[in-house]
């Protein structure tokens, strides 16, 4: 009898560029995904480094925000512009608005990996 090989999983660590002044909320999405509306694979909250444990190998995208006012949600302007620092895996340009999950895509393998995520905030 043949058994399916177990899916290999490894940890994914996020290291933030730009020191956050509040709690960071991060969501890990499996790809393909057309938008950020689906259910994330995992959610984490922390400070300068976050860890997603036992992530199977595959294509993923991460979005995160710094919760400056501790209300546990990303505050947006009336035009949908984030009022708190945001970041995405692969650090795509935000010049044309929030990126799609595909623009933030990366490959996670069978060994522990690290994603450096730059925090960005609208200039005032």
C-alpha positions in Angstrom: 0.0 0.0 0.0 1.4 3.4 -0.9 0.9 6.3 1.5 1.1 9.9 0.5 4.3 11.6 1.6 3.8 14.0 4.6 3.9 17.7 3.7 7.1 19.2 5.1 6.6 22.3 7.1 9.1 24.9 8.4 8.9 28.2 10.3 8.6 31.5 8.6 10.1 34.5 10.5 9.2 38.1 9.7 11.7 40.8 10.5 10.5 44.4 10.3 12.5 47.3 8.9 11.4 50.4 10.7 10.8 50.1 14.4 7.1 49.8 15.2 5.7 51.9 18.0 2.7 49.6 18.7 1.6 46.0 18.2 2.1 44.5 14.8 -0.6 42.3 13.3 0.4 40.0 10.5 -1.5 37.7 8.2 -0.1 34.9 6.1 -2.1 34.0 2.9 -1.6 31.0 0.7 -1.5 31.8 -3.1 -3.0 32.0 -5.5 -5.3 34.6 -4.1 -6.9 37.5 -6.0 -7.2 39.8 -3.0 -6.8 40.0 0.8 -10.4 39.3 1.6 -10.0 35.5 2.1 -9.1 33.7 5.4 -5.4 33.8 6.2 -3.5 30.6 6.9 -2.2 32.1 10.1 -2.4 35.3 12.1 0.3 36.7 14.5 0.7 39.7 16.7 3.9 40.9 18.2 6.6 43.6 18.0 9.7 43.7 15.9 9.9 40.0 14.9 7.0 37.6 14.2 7.0 33.9 13.7 4.6 31.7 11.8 5.2 28.1 12.8 5.0 24.9 10.8 4.2 26.5 7.4 4.0 23.9 4.6 6.2 24.6 1.5 4.5 26.8 -1.1 3.8 30.3 -2.4 2.6 32.8 0.2 2.0 36.5 0.8 2.1 38.5 4.1 0.4 41.7 4.9 0.8 43.5 8.2 0.1 46.7 10.0 1.2 48.5 13.2 -1.8 49.2 15.5 -0.8 52.6 16.8 -4.1 53.2 18.7 -4.4 49.6 19.9 -7.9 49.0 18.4 -6.8 45.7 16.7 -7.7 46.9 13.2 -6.1 48.8 10.4 -7.5 52.3 10.4 -8.2 53.7 6.9 -9.0 57.2 5.6 -12.3 57.8 3.8 -10.4 57.1 0.5 -9.1 53.8 1.8 -5.5 55.0 2.5 -4.0 53.4 5.6 -3.6 55.8 8.6 -1.2 53.4 10.3 2.1 51.9 9.1 1.7 48.9 6.7 4.0 46.3 5.2 3.9 43.5 2.7 6.2 40.6 2.0 8.5 41.2 -1.0 8.1 44.9 -0.3 6.2 45.9 -3.4 5.7 49.5 -4.4 2.7 51.3 -2.8 2.7 54.1 -5.5 -0.5 52.8 -7.0 -2.2 51.8 -3.7 -2.2 48.6 -1.7 -0.6 45.8 -3.7 -2.3 42.5 -4.6 -1.3 39.3 -2.9 0.5 38.3 -6.1 2.6 41.5 -5.9 3.7 40.4 -2.4 4.4 36.7 -3.3 7.3 34.7 -2.1 8.3 31.0 -2.0 8.6 29.3 1.3 10.5 26.0 1.2 11.0 23.0 3.5 13.5 24.8 5.7 13.0 27.8 8.0 12.9 31.1 6.1 13.0 34.8 6.8 11.2 37.7 5.1 12.3 41.3 5.7 9.3 43.6 5.6 9.6 47.4 5.3 7.0 49.3 7.2 5.6 52.3 5.3 3.2 55.1 6.3 1.5 57.8 4.3 3.5 61.0 4.4 1.7 63.9 6.2 
